[in-house]
C-alpha cells in the first residue's frame, strides 16, 4: 500500500508542477510566462502590458520581480528584476540608440553625460528586431544590467546608476509611457 501511495503523491506533485509552469498571461496573441528564473531563483510576473505608439502596437512587456519590489517606490532600487519585451514591429539598431537617449534626456533625475560611456557599451549590444523577436533586460546586483536577444545573452553593463536609468526608460516617473508604467506597476 505504501508504494502505491508514494507513487500517487509523486504523480500529483508532478502534475501540479507542470500545470503551474504552463500558466501564462496573454496579450495580443502572445503569452508571457507567469514565472522567470534568474539570479538563482524564480520570480513571478508582477506586471504586464501592451505598449502602443500613435495607435500602433509596438511591444508586449512583462516585469518579473519580487512583489514587494514591483512598486514605483522600490523598482528602480538595485533589486533583482527582469523586463521582457516581445516586439510586434521591426526596429533597427539606430532606433534603439536614438530612443534610449531621447527618453533619458526627458528625465531630469538622470545626468546622461555621466552615463555616456555606459550607454555606448549598451549601444554595442543592440541587434535589430523583427516582429516576434524578444529582448530581455535583467538586473542582478553585483553583476549589472544584462541584455539578451531571443534568449541569447548579448552582454551586460555594470553599475546601479546605469540600471536605474535604463530600467527608468520604462518604469520611472519620466518613462516612455506613464500609462504603461502604471499598468506594469499596478498603480
Order of alpha helices (4+ residues) and beta strands (2+ residues): alpha-beta-beta-beta-beta-beta-beta-alpha-alpha-beta-beta-beta-alpha-alpha
